[in-house]
Amino acid sequence: EHDIERCPLLVDTVNGRVVNEVSMEVKQGRHKLNLAFDFNPKTDSPLTIAKELQDSKLAPQEMPFEELCDAIDAAINVRCQQIASQSRRVAEREAATSPGHDALASAKQFQPPQRSD
C-alpha cells in the first residue's frame, strides 16, 4: 500500500484550479517517453495519476510505483512554478502600464508548492 502523504494534493498551491499541460519524461527500456496530463486538484493526486498511467500501460512497468508518484509530483511542481512565473510576468507588465492597480495580487494566486522533504 502506498503512503498517500508522500503525494500531497497541492490544493492550496493552485487554489483548486486545473493545472494544464503537466509534462514529464520517463525511461522505458532504451527509449524516453514524454507523458503529458492535466492535473485537477479537486479530483486528482499524484497517486491517482500514477495508478491511471500504470493501468493504461503508459508508465514504464519496471518503474517502482513510489518513484512514479514522486516523478509526477515533481512534474506538477515544475508546471506550477512555470505558471506562477508566467503570472508574475503578466502582472508586472500590467502594473507597469497601470499604476495603482495591484496586478501582483493575481500572480500570488498561483504560488509554486513548498517541498516538505
Backbone atoms as SQL, in Angstrom:
CREATE TABLE atoms (id INTEGER PRIMARY KEY, chain TEXT, resi INTEGER, resn TEXT, atom TEXT, x REAL, y REAL, z REAL);
INSERT INTO atoms VALUES
  (1, 'A', 1, 'GLU', 'N', 0.847, -1.197, 0.000),
  (2, 'A', 1, 'GLU', 'CA', 0.000, 0.000, 0.000),
  (3, 'A', 1, 'GLU', 'C', 0.884, 1.249, 0.000),
  (4, 'A', 2, 'HIS', 'N', 0.545, 2.201, -0.839),
  (5, 'A', 2, 'HIS', 'CA', 1.331, 3.429, -0.953),
  (6, 'A', 2, 'HIS', 'C', 0.868, 4.440, 0.091),
  (7, 'A', 3, 'ASP', 'N', 1.813, 5.156, 0.665),
  (8, 'A', 3, 'ASP', 'CA', 1.526, 6.182, 1.661),
  (9, 'A', 3, 'ASP', 'C', 1.078, 7.456, 0.945),
  (10, 'A', 4, 'ILE', 'N', -0.208, 7.778, 1.055),
  (11, 'A', 4, 'ILE', 'CA', -0.770, 8.933, 0.336),
  (12, 'A', 4, 'ILE', 'C', -0.135, 10.244, 0.771),
  (13, 'A', 5, 'GLU', 'N', 0.431, 10.298, 1.971),
  (14, 'A', 5, 'GLU', 'CA', 1.083, 11.515, 2.438),
  (15, 'A', 5, 'GLU', 'C', 2.284, 11.880, 1.570),
  (16, 'A', 6, 'ARG', 'N', 2.870, 10.919, 0.883),
  (17, 'A', 6, 'ARG', 'CA', 4.009, 11.193, 0.010),
  (18, 'A', 6, 'ARG', 'C', 3.558, 11.905, -1.266),
  (19, 'A', 7, 'CYS', 'N', 2.264, 11.937, -1.535),
  (20, 'A', 7, 'CYS', 'CA', 1.728, 12.561, -2.749),
  (21, 'A', 7, 'CYS', 'C', 0.656, 13.575, -2.369),
  (22, 'A', 8, 'PRO', 'N', 1.049, 14.770, -1.928),
  (23, 'A', 8, 'PRO', 'CA', 0.061, 15.768, -1.484),
  (24, 'A', 8, 'PRO', 'C', -0.826, 16.251, -2.631),
  (25, 'A', 9, 'LEU', 'N', -2.013, 16.709, -2.283),
  (26, 'A', 9, 'LEU', 'CA', -2.976, 17.167, -3.295),
  (27, 'A', 9, 'LEU', 'C', -2.633, 18.516, -3.920),
  (28, 'A', 10, 'LEU', 'N', -1.853, 19.337, -3.233),
  (29, 'A', 10, 'LEU', 'CA', -1.449, 20.645, -3.750),
  (30, 'A', 10, 'LEU', 'C', -2.627, 21.600, -3.971),
  (31, 'A', 11, 'VAL', 'N', -3.732, 21.371, -3.275),
  (32, 'A', 11, 'VAL', 'CA', -4.919, 22.222, -3.474),
  (33, 'A', 11, 'VAL', 'C', -4.608, 23.675, -3.135),
  (34, 'A', 12, 'ASP', 'N', -3.875, 23.904, -2.054),
  (35, 'A', 12, 'ASP', 'CA', -3.547, 25.278, -1.677),
  (36, 'A', 12, 'ASP', 'C', -2.690, 25.965, -2.726),
  (37, 'A', 13, 'THR', 'N', -1.848, 25.209, -3.368),
  (38, 'A', 13, 'THR', 'CA', -0.926, 25.763, -4.352),
  (39, 'A', 13, 'THR', 'C', -1.655, 26.350, -5.543),
  (40, 'A', 14, 'VAL', 'N', -2.641, 25.650, -6.060),
  (41, 'A', 14, 'VAL', 'CA', -3.293, 26.047, -7.302),
  (42, 'A', 14, 'VAL', 'C', -4.684, 26.617, -7.080),
  (43, 'A', 15, 'ASN', 'N', -5.058, 26.794, -5.824),
  (44, 'A', 15, 'ASN', 'CA', -6.366, 27.361, -5.492),
  (45, 'A', 15, 'ASN', 'C', -7.507, 26.621, -6.182),
  (46, 'A', 16, 'GLY', 'N', -7.370, 25.310, -6.294),
  (47, 'A', 16, 'GLY', 'CA', -8.441, 24.497, -6.856),
  (48, 'A', 16, 'GLY', 'C', -8.552, 24.516, -8.364),
  (49, 'A', 17, 'ARG', 'N', -7.653, 25.248, -9.039),
  (50, 'A', 17, 'ARG', 'CA', -7.719, 25.329, -10.495),
  (51, 'A', 17, 'ARG', 'C', -6.972, 24.174, -11.146),
  (52, 'A', 18, 'VAL', 'N', -7.407, 23.798, -12.326),
  (53, 'A', 18, 'VAL', 'CA', -6.743, 22.739, -13.084),
  (54, 'A', 18, 'VAL', 'C', -5.392, 23.244, -13.582),
  (55, 'A', 19, 'VAL', 'N', -4.380, 22.417, -13.421),
  (56, 'A', 19, 'VAL', 'CA', -3.045, 22.726, -13.928),
  (57, 'A', 19, 'VAL', 'C', -2.926, 22.003, -15.263),
  (58, 'A', 20, 'ASN', 'N', -2.970, 22.765, -16.350),
  (59, 'A', 20, 'ASN', 'CA', -2.920, 22.185, -17.691),
  (60, 'A', 20, 'ASN', 'C', -1.497, 21.906, -18.129),
  (61, 'A', 21, 'GLU', 'N', -1.372, 20.942, -19.020),
  (62, 'A', 21, 'GLU', 'CA', -0.120, 20.656, -19.727),
  (63, 'A', 21, 'GLU', 'C', 1.048, 20.315, -18.803),
  (64, 'A', 22, 'VAL', 'N', 0.787, 19.491, -17.786),
  (65, 'A', 22, 'VAL', 'CA', 1.885, 18.972, -16.967),
  (66, 'A', 22, 'VAL', 'C', 2.587, 17.924, -17.821),
  (67, 'A', 23, 'SER', 'N', 3.896, 18.003, -17.921),
  (68, 'A', 23, 'SER', 'CA', 4.613, 17.011, -18.727),
  (69, 'A', 23, 'SER', 'C', 5.778, 16.451, -17.938),
  (70, 'A', 24, 'MET', 'N', 6.102, 15.215, -18.271),
  (71, 'A', 24, 'MET', 'CA', 7.233, 14.561, -17.619),
  (72, 'A', 24, 'MET', 'C', 7.853, 13.572, -18.579),
  (73, 'A', 25, 'GLU', 'N', 9.123, 13.324, -18.378),
  (74, 'A', 25, 'GLU', 'CA', 9.847, 12.375, -19.223),
  (75, 'A', 25, 'GLU', 'C', 10.160, 11.143, -18.392),
  (76, 'A', 26, 'VAL', 'N', 9.881, 9.971, -18.959),
  (77, 'A', 26, 'VAL', 'CA', 10.191, 8.709, -18.279),
  (78, 'A', 26, 'VAL', 'C', 10.957, 7.809, -19.242),
  (79, 'A', 27, 'LYS', 'N', 11.784, 6.957, -18.675),
  (80, 'A', 27, 'LYS', 'CA', 12.523, 5.988, -19.483),
  (81, 'A', 27, 'LYS', 'C', 11.726, 4.696, -19.553),
  (82, 'A', 28, 'GLN', 'N', 11.647, 4.162, -20.736),
  (83, 'A', 28, 'GLN', 'CA', 11.022, 2.857, -20.935),
  (84, 'A', 28, 'GLN', 'C', 11.988, 2.048, -21.792),
  (85, 'A', 29, 'GLY', 'N', 12.714, 1.170, -21.119),
  (86, 'A', 29, 'GLY', 'CA', 13.767, 0.448, -21.816),
  (87, 'A', 29, 'GLY', 'C', 14.860, 1.411, -22.222),
  (88, 'A', 30, 'ARG', 'N', 15.196, 1.397, -23.495),
  (89, 'A', 30, 'ARG', 'CA', 16.220, 2.318, -24.010),
  (90, 'A', 30, 'ARG', 'C', 15.611, 3.610, -24.536),
  (91, 'A', 31, 'HIS', 'N', 14.314, 3.741, -24.456),
  (92, 'A', 31, 'HIS', 'CA', 13.615, 4.907, -25.003),
  (93, 'A', 31, 'HIS', 'C', 13.168, 5.848, -23.895),
  (94, 'A', 32, 'LYS', 'N', 13.015, 7.104, -24.274),
  (95, 'A', 32, 'LYS', 'CA', 12.447, 8.102, -23.375),
  (96, 'A', 32, 'LYS', 'C', 11.077, 8.481, -23.906),
  (97, 'A', 33, 'LEU', 'N', 10.113, 8.519, -23.012),
  (98, 'A', 33, 'LEU', 'CA', 8.754, 8.904, -23.385),
  (99, 'A', 33, 'LEU', 'C', 8.390, 10.214, -22.707),
  (100, 'A', 34, 'ASN', 'N', 7.697, 11.074, -23.424),
  (101, 'A', 34, 'ASN', 'CA', 7.135, 12.277, -22.833),
  (102, 'A', 34, 'ASN', 'C', 5.671, 12.013, -22.539),
  (103, 'A', 35, 'LEU', 'N', 5.309, 12.115, -21.271),
  (104, 'A', 35, 'LEU', 'CA', 3.919, 11.945, -20.866),
  (105, 'A', 35, 'LEU', 'C', 3.373, 13.310, -20.485),
  (106, 'A', 36, 'ALA', 'N', 2.148, 13.580, -20.857),
  (107, 'A', 36, 'ALA', 'CA', 1.517, 14.857, -20.513),
  (108, 'A', 36, 'ALA', 'C', 0.120, 14.587, -19.979),
  (109, 'A', 37, 'PHE', 'N', -0.282, 15.409, -19.025),
  (110, 'A', 37, 'PHE', 'CA', -1.611, 15.264, -18.434),
  (111, 'A', 37, 'PHE', 'C', -2.023, 16.594, -17.817),
  (112, 'A', 38, 'ASP', 'N', -3.315, 16.721, -17.562),
  (113, 'A', 38, 'ASP', 'CA', -3.842, 17.859, -16.821),
  (114, 'A', 38, 'ASP', 'C', -4.070, 17.395, -15.387),
  (115, 'A', 39, 'PHE', 'N', -3.776, 18.251, -14.437),
  (116, 'A', 39, 'PHE', 'CA', -3.920, 17.922, -13.018),
  (117, 'A', 39, 'PHE', 'C', -5.039, 18.745, -12.426),
  (118, 'A', 40, 'ASN', 'N', -6.095, 18.065, -11.986),
  (119, 'A', 40, 'ASN', 'CA', -7.214, 18.730, -11.325),
  (120, 'A', 40, 'ASN', 'C', -7.111, 18.431, -9.835),
  (121, 'A', 41, 'PRO', 'N', -6.742, 19.413, -9.019),
  (122, 'A', 41, 'PRO', 'CA', -6.533, 19.151, -7.593),
  (123, 'A', 41, 'PRO', 'C', -7.814, 18.757, -6.855),
  (124, 'A', 42, 'LYS', 'N', -8.971, 19.000, -7.469),
  (125, 'A', 42, 'LYS', 'CA', -10.231, 18.600, -6.835),
  (126, 'A', 42, 'LYS', 'C', -10.487, 17.110, -6.987),
  (127, 'A', 43, 'THR', 'N', -9.923, 16.498, -8.028),
  (128, 'A', 43, 'THR', 'CA', -10.209, 15.087, -8.282),
  (129, 'A', 43, 'THR', 'C', -8.960, 14.222, -8.417),
  (130, 'A', 44, 'ASP', 'N', -7.800, 14.834, -8.602),
  (131, 'A', 44, 'ASP', 'CA', -6.573, 14.088, -8.852),
  (132, 'A', 44, 'ASP', 'C', -5.583, 14.224, -7.703),
  (133, 'A', 45, 'SER', 'N', -4.663, 13.308, -7.676),
  (134, 'A', 45, 'SER', 'CA', -3.466, 13.392, -6.834),
  (135, 'A', 45, 'SER', 'C', -2.370, 12.683, -7.615),
  (136, 'A', 46, 'PRO', 'N', -1.117, 12.906, -7.273),
  (137, 'A', 46, 'PRO', 'CA', -0.066, 12.146, -7.951),
  (138, 'A', 46, 'PRO', 'C', -0.304, 10.635, -7.840),
  (139, 'A', 47, 'LEU', 'N', -0.881, 10.211, -6.736),
  (140, 'A', 47, 'LEU', 'CA', -1.188, 8.802, -6.533),
  (141, 'A', 47, 'LEU', 'C', -2.196, 8.292, -7.564),
  (142, 'A', 48, 'THR', 'N', -3.281, 9.031, -7.783),
  (143, 'A', 48, 'THR', 'CA', -4.300, 8.579, -8.741),
  (144, 'A', 48, 'THR', 'C', -3.785, 8.646, -10.179),
  (145, 'A', 49, 'ILE', 'N', -2.983, 9.656, -10.474),
  (146, 'A', 49, 'ILE', 'CA', -2.425, 9.760, -11.822),
  (147, 'A', 49, 'ILE', 'C', -1.458, 8.611, -12.076),
  (148, 'A', 50, 'ALA', 'N', -0.629, 8.287, -11.082),
  (149, 'A', 50, 'ALA', 'CA', 0.303, 7.160, -11.222),
  (150, 'A', 50, 'ALA', 'C', -0.468, 5.868, -11.479),
  (151, 'A', 51, 'LYS', 'N', -1.551, 5.672, -10.758),
  (152, 'A', 51, 'LYS', 'CA', -2.362, 4.467, -10.938),
  (153, 'A', 51, 'LYS', 'C', -2.950, 4.435, -12.349),
  (154, 'A', 52, 'GLU', 'N', -3.468, 5.565, -12.830),
  (155, 'A', 52, 'GLU', 'CA', -4.027, 5.629, -14.178),
  (156, 'A', 52, 'GLU', 'C', -2.959, 5.333, -15.240),
  (157, 'A', 53, 'LEU', 'N', -1.760, 5.893, -15.049),
  (158, 'A', 53, 'LEU', 'CA', -0.680, 5.657, -16.010),
  (159, 'A', 53, 'LEU', 'C', -0.257, 4.185, -16.013),
  (160, 'A', 54, 'GLN', 'N', -0.226, 3.574, -14.847),
  (161, 'A', 54, 'GLN', 'CA', 0.114, 2.152, -14.784),
  (162, 'A', 54, 'GLN', 'C', -0.991, 1.297, -15.396),
  (163, 'A', 55, 'ASP', 'N', -2.242, 1.596, -15.064),
  (164, 'A', 55, 'ASP', 'CA', -3.365, 0.810, -15.586),
  (165, 'A', 55, 'ASP', 'C', -3.458, 0.889, -17.110),
  (166, 'A', 56, 'SER', 'N', -3.130, 2.055, -17.652),
  (167, 'A', 56, 'SER', 'CA', -3.200, 2.233, -19.105),
  (168, 'A', 56, 'SER', 'C', -1.911, 1.788, -19.799),
  (169, 'A', 57, 'LYS', 'N', -0.951, 1.318, -19.005),
  (170, 'A', 57, 'LYS', 'CA', 0.339, 0.825, -19.508),
  (171, 'A', 57, 'LYS', 'C', 1.176, 1.925, -20.163),
  (172, 'A', 58, 'LEU', 'N', 0.910, 3.179, -19.798),
  (173, 'A', 58, 'LEU', 'CA', 1.727, 4.290, -20.290),
  (174, 'A', 58, 'LEU', 'C', 2.979, 4.482, -19.442),
  (175, 'A', 59, 'ALA', 'N', 2.900, 4.085, -18.177),
  (176, 'A', 59, 'ALA', 'CA', 4.061, 4.188, -17.302),
  (177, 'A', 59, 'ALA', 'C', 4.945, 2.965, -17.499),
  (178, 'A', 60, 'PRO', 'N', 6.254, 3.165, -17.425),
  (179, 'A', 60, 'PRO', 'CA', 7.150, 2.010, -17.550),
  (180, 'A', 60, 'PRO', 'C', 6.855, 0.980, -16.456),
  (181, 'A', 61, 'GLN', 'N', 6.664, -0.269, -16.849),
  (182, 'A', 61, 'GLN', 'CA', 6.327, -1.312, -15.888),
  (183, 'A', 61, 'GLN', 'C', 7.457, -1.560, -14.891),
  (184, 'A', 62, 'GLU', 'N', 8.706, -1.278, -15.305),
  (185, 'A', 62, 'GLU', 'CA', 9.839, -1.509, -14.412),
  (186, 'A', 62, 'GLU', 'C', 10.040, -0.378, -13.404),
  (187, 'A', 63, 'MET', 'N', 9.309, 0.721, -13.559),
  (188, 'A', 63, 'MET', 'CA', 9.460, 1.864, -12.648),
  (189, 'A', 63, 'MET', 'C', 8.651, 1.598, -11.378),
  (190, 'A', 64, 'PRO', 'N', 9.295, 1.632, -10.213),
  (191, 'A', 64, 'PRO', 'CA', 8.557, 1.422, -8.960),
  (192, 'A', 64, 'PRO', 'C', 7.457, 2.475, -8.789),
  (193, 'A', 65, 'PHE', 'N', 6.340, 2.065, -8.198),
  (194, 'A', 65, 'PHE', 'CA', 5.179, 2.945, -8.055),
  (195, 'A', 65, 'PHE', 'C', 5.538, 4.216, -7.300),
  (196, 'A', 66, 'GLU', 'N', 6.290, 4.093, -6.216),
  (197, 'A', 66, 'GLU', 'CA', 6.639, 5.271, -5.418),
  (198, 'A', 66, 'GLU', 'C', 7.487, 6.245, -6.230),
  (199, 'A', 67, 'GLU', 'N', 8.391, 5.719, -7.029),
  (200, 'A', 67, 'GLU', 'CA', 9.228, 6.560, -7.892),
  (201, 'A', 67, 'GLU', 'C', 8.379, 7.279, -8.940),
  (202, 'A', 68, 'LEU', 'N', 7.405, 6.578, -9.501),
  (203, 'A', 68, 'LEU', 'CA', 6.491, 7.185, -10.470),
  (204, 'A', 68, 'LEU', 'C', 5.690, 8.306, -9.812),
  (205, 'A', 69, 'CYS', 'N', 5.187, 8.033, -8.630),
  (206, 'A', 69, 'CYS', 'CA', 4.402, 9.035, -7.904),
  (207, 'A', 69, 'CYS', 'C', 5.251, 10.274, -7.602),
  (208, 'A', 70, 'ASP', 'N', 6.489, 10.057, -7.180),
  (209, 'A', 70, 'ASP', 'CA', 7.391, 11.186, -6.907),
  (210, 'A', 70, 'ASP', 'C', 7.697, 11.981, -8.178),
  (211, 'A', 71, 'ALA', 'N', 7.862, 11.278, -9.307),
  (212, 'A', 71, 'ALA', 'CA', 8.126, 11.958, -10.582),
  (213, 'A', 71, 'ALA', 'C', 6.922, 12.799, -11.007),
  (214, 'A', 72, 'ILE', 'N', 5.724, 12.278, -10.788),
  (215, 'A', 72, 'ILE', 'CA', 4.501, 13.027, -11.112),
  (216, 'A', 72, 'ILE', 'C', 4.403, 14.258, -10.234),
  (217, 'A', 73, 'ASP', 'N', 4.656, 14.093, -8.942),
  (218, 'A', 73, 'ASP', 'CA', 4.626, 15.205, -8.002),
  (219, 'A', 73, 'ASP', 'C', 5.618, 16.284, -8.433),
  (220, 'A', 74, 'ALA', 'N', 6.826, 15.867, -8.814),
  (221, 'A', 74, 'ALA', 'CA', 7.845, 16.823, -9.264),
  (222, 'A', 74, 'ALA', 'C', 7.400, 17.544, -10.538),
  (223, 'A', 75, 'ALA', 'N', 6.788, 16.815, -11.472),
  (224, 'A', 75, 'ALA', 'CA', 6.318, 17.426, -12.723),
  (225, 'A', 75, 'ALA', 'C', 5.225, 18.463, -12.444),
  (226, 'A', 76, 'ILE', 'N', 4.338, 18.160, -11.504),
  (227, 'A', 76, 'ILE', 'CA', 3.284, 19.117, -11.132),
  (228, 'A', 76, 'ILE', 'C', 3.914, 20.358, -10.524),
  (229, 'A', 77, 'ASN', 'N', 4.905, 20.157, -9.655),
  (230, 'A', 77, 'ASN', 'CA', 5.599, 21.291, -9.042),
  (231, 'A', 77, 'ASN', 'C', 6.264, 22.176, -10.091),
  (232, 'A', 78, 'VAL', 'N', 6.950, 21.563, -11.049),
  (233, 'A', 78, 'VAL', 'CA', 7.618, 22.318, -12.112),
  (234, 'A', 78, 'VAL', 'C', 6.588, 23.121, -12.900),
  (235, 'A', 79, 'ARG', 'N', 5.474, 22.502, -13.257),
  (236, 'A', 79, 'ARG', 'CA', 4.444, 23.199, -14.044),
  (237, 'A', 79, 'ARG', 'C', 3.843, 24.351, -13.241),
  (238, 'A', 80, 'CYS', 'N', 3.611, 24.144, -11.944),
  (239, 'A', 80, 'CYS', 'CA', 3.085, 25.225, -11.106),
  (240, 'A', 80, 'CYS', 'C', 4.063, 26.394, -11.050),
  (241, 'A', 81, 'GLN', 'N', 5.353, 26.087, -10.968),
  (242, 'A', 81, 'GLN', 'CA', 6.362, 27.145, -10.960),
  (243, 'A', 81, 'GLN', 'C', 6.368, 27.898, -12.282),
  (244, 'A', 82, 'GLN', 'N', 6.213, 27.171, -13.396),
  (245, 'A', 82, 'GLN', 'CA', 6.156, 27.823, -14.707),
  (246, 'A', 82, 'GLN', 'C', 4.951, 28.756, -14.781),
  (247, 'A', 83, 'ILE', 'N', 3.809, 28.280, -14.328),
  (248, 'A', 83, 'ILE', 'CA', 2.583, 29.088, -14.374),
  (249, 'A', 83, 'ILE', 'C', 2.723, 30.308, -13.471),
  (250, 'A', 84, 'ALA', 'N', 3.285, 30.112, -12.273),
  (251, 'A', 84, 'ALA', 'CA', 3.475, 31.234, -11.350),
  (252, 'A', 84, 'ALA', 'C', 4.398, 32.279, -11.955),
  (253, 'A', 85, 'SER', 'N', 5.452, 31.817, -12.608),
  (254, 'A', 85, 'SER', 'CA', 6.400, 32.727, -13.239),
  (255, 'A', 85, 'SER', 'C', 5.722, 33.505, -14.368),
  (256, 'A', 86, 'GLN', 'N', 4.939, 32.811, -15.178),
  (257, 'A', 86, 'GLN', 'CA', 4.205, 33.477, -16.262),
  (258, 'A', 86, 'GLN', 'C', 3.222, 34.490, -15.694),
  (259, 'A', 87, 'SER', 'N', 2.533, 34.128, -14.616),
  (260, 'A', 87, 'SER', 'CA', 1.559, 35.029, -13.998),
  (261, 'A', 87, 'SER', 'C', 2.235, 36.277, -13.460),
  (262, 'A', 88, 'ARG', 'N', 3.409, 36.085, -12.848),
  (263, 'A', 88, 'ARG', 'CA', 4.145, 37.243, -12.325),
  (264, 'A', 88, 'ARG', 'C', 4.580, 38.178, -13.447),
  (265, 'A', 89, 'ARG', 'N', 5.053, 37.598, -14.564),
  (266, 'A', 89, 'ARG', 'CA', 5.474, 38.453, -15.691),
  (267, 'A', 89, 'ARG', 'C', 4.298, 39.240, -16.242),
  (268, 'A', 90, 'VAL', 'N', 3.146, 38.596, -16.370),
  (269, 'A', 90, 'VAL', 'CA', 1.955, 39.294, -16.858),
  (270, 'A', 90, 'VAL', 'C', 1.561, 40.384, -15.876),
  (271, 'A', 91, 'ALA', 'N', 1.580, 40.072, -14.585),
  (272, 'A', 91, 'ALA', 'CA', 1.208, 41.052, -13.569),
  (273, 'A', 91, 'ALA', 'C', 2.172, 42.226, -13.562),
  (274, 'A', 92, 'GLU', 'N', 3.448, 41.953, -13.750),
  (275, 'A', 92, 'GLU', 'CA', 4.431, 43.038, -13.780),
  (276, 'A', 92, 'GLU', 'C', 4.203, 43.950, -14.982),
  (277, 'A', 93, 'ARG', 'N', 3.865, 43.343, -16.141),
  (278, 'A', 93, 'ARG', 'CA', 3.562, 44.164, -17.330),
  (279, 'A', 93, 'ARG', 'C', 2.318, 45.017, -17.086),
  (280, 'A', 94, 'GLU', 'N', 1.300, 44.395, -16.477),
  (281, 'A', 94, 'GLU', 'CA', 0.069, 45.145, -16.195),
  (282, 'A', 94, 'GLU', 'C', 0.342, 46.266, -15.205),
  (283, 'A', 95, 'ALA', 'N', 1.160, 45.989, -14.195),
  (284, 'A', 95, 'ALA', 'CA', 1.479, 47.010, -13.197),
  (285, 'A', 95, 'ALA', 'C', 2.248, 48.167, -13.822),
  (286, 'A', 96, 'ALA', 'N', 3.100, 47.841, -14.783),
  (287, 'A', 96, 'ALA', 'CA', 3.888, 48.882, -15.441),
  (288, 'A', 96, 'ALA', 'C', 3.011, 49.788, -16.300),
  (289, 'A', 97, 'THR', 'N', 1.953, 49.236, -16.861),
  (290, 'A', 97, 'THR', 'CA', 1.078, 50.034, -17.727),
  (291, 'A', 97, 'THR', 'C', -0.118, 50.604, -16.981),
  (292, 'A', 98, 'SER', 'N', -0.339, 50.156, -15.750),
  (293, 'A', 98, 'SER', 'CA', -1.500, 50.609, -14.989),
  (294, 'A', 98, 'SER', 'C', -1.103, 50.867, -13.539),
  (295, 'A', 99, 'PRO', 'N', -0.406, 51.983, -13.265),
  (296, 'A', 99, 'PRO', 'CA', -0.003, 52.277, -11.888),
  (297, 'A', 99, 'PRO', 'C', -1.226, 52.391, -10.978),
  (298, 'A', 100, 'GLY', 'N', -1.064, 51.922, -9.770),
  (299, 'A', 100, 'GLY', 'CA', -2.175, 51.977, -8.828),
  (300, 'A', 100, 'GLY', 'C', -3.002, 50.707, -8.831),
  (301, 'A', 101, 'HIS', 'N', -2.874, 49.902, -9.860),
  (302, 'A', 101, 'HIS', 'CA', -3.589, 48.631, -9.960),
  (303, 'A', 101, 'HIS', 'C', -2.707, 47.548, -9.361),
  (304, 'A', 102, 'ASP', 'N', -3.223, 46.778, -8.411),
  (305, 'A', 102, 'ASP', 'CA', -2.435, 45.734, -7.752),
  (306, 'A', 102, 'ASP', 'C', -2.472, 44.455, -8.565),
  (307, 'A', 103, 'ALA', 'N', -1.768, 44.460, -9.680),
  (308, 'A', 103, 'ALA', 'CA', -1.750, 43.304, -10.571),
  (309, 'A', 103, 'ALA', 'C', -0.999, 42.132, -9.970),
  (310, 'A', 104, 'LEU', 'N', -0.099, 42.387, -9.027),
  (311, 'A', 104, 'LEU', 'CA', 0.654, 41.284, -8.429),
  (312, 'A', 104, 'LEU', 'C', -0.238, 40.381, -7.588),
  (313, 'A', 105, 'ALA', 'N', -1.393, 40.864, -7.174),
  (314, 'A', 105, 'ALA', 'CA', -2.304, 40.024, -6.396),
  (315, 'A', 105, 'ALA', 'C', -2.747, 38.810, -7.194),
  (316, 'A', 106, 'SER', 'N', -2.964, 38.983, -8.488),
  (317, 'A', 106, 'SER', 'CA', -3.375, 37.839, -9.301),
  (318, 'A', 106, 'SER', 'C', -2.259, 36.822, -9.449),
  (319, 'A', 107, 'ALA', 'N', -1.021, 37.267, -9.476),
  (320, 'A', 107, 'ALA', 'CA', 0.105, 36.338, -9.577),
  (321, 'A', 107, 'ALA', 'C', 0.269, 35.534, -8.299),
  (322, 'A', 108, 'LYS', 'N', -0.106, 36.122, -7.171),
  (323, 'A', 108, 'LYS', 'CA', 0.025, 35.421, -5.898),
  (324, 'A', 108, 'LYS', 'C', -0.963, 34.271, -5.776),
  (325, 'A', 109, 'GLN', 'N', -1.987, 34.228, -6.610),
  (326, 'A', 109, 'GLN', 'CA', -2.966, 33.145, -6.559),
  (327, 'A', 109, 'GLN', 'C', -2.343, 31.829, -6.975),
  (328, 'A', 110, 'PHE', 'N', -1.270, 31.843, -7.715),
  (329, 'A', 110, 'PHE', 'CA', -0.687, 30.626, -8.253),
  (330, 'A', 110, 'PHE', 'C', 0.747, 30.489, -7.764),
  (331, 'A', 111, 'GLN', 'N', 0.927, 30.244, -6.477),
  (332, 'A', 111, 'GLN', 'CA', 2.245, 30.099, -5.889),
  (333, 'A', 111, 'GLN', 'C', 2.764, 28.683, -6.085),
  (334, 'A', 112, 'PRO', 'N', 4.045, 28.517, -6.388),
  (335, 'A', 112, 'PRO', 'CA', 4.594, 27.169, -6.511),
  (336, 'A', 112, 'PRO', 'C', 4.551, 26.461, -5.177),
  (337, 'A', 113, 'PRO', 'N', 4.392, 25.140, -5.191),
  (338, 'A', 113, 'PRO', 'CA', 4.288, 24.395, -3.942),
  (339, 'A', 113, 'PRO', 'C', 5.598, 24.405, -3.173),
  (340, 'A', 114, 'GLN', 'N', 5.471, 24.331, -1.868),
  (341, 'A', 114, 'GLN', 'CA', 6.636, 24.253, -0.999),
  (342, 'A', 114, 'GLN', 'C', 6.923, 22.788, -0.723),
  (343, 'A', 115, 'ARG', 'N', 8.147, 22.365, -0.963),
  (344, 'A', 115, 'ARG', 'CA', 8.530, 20.984, -0.720),
  (345, 'A', 115, 'ARG', 'C', 8.603, 20.762, 0.790),
  (346, 'A', 116, 'SER', 'N', 8.125, 19.640, 1.263),
  (347, 'A', 116, 'SER', 'CA', 8.142, 19.336, 2.692),
  (348, 'A', 116, 'SER', 'C', 9.091, 18.189, 2.998),
  (349, 'A', 117, 'ASP', 'N', 10.129, 18.049, 2.172),
  (350, 'A', 117, 'ASP', 'CA', 11.091, 16.939, 2.375),
  (351, 'A', 117, 'ASP', 'C', 11.890, 17.113, 3.631);
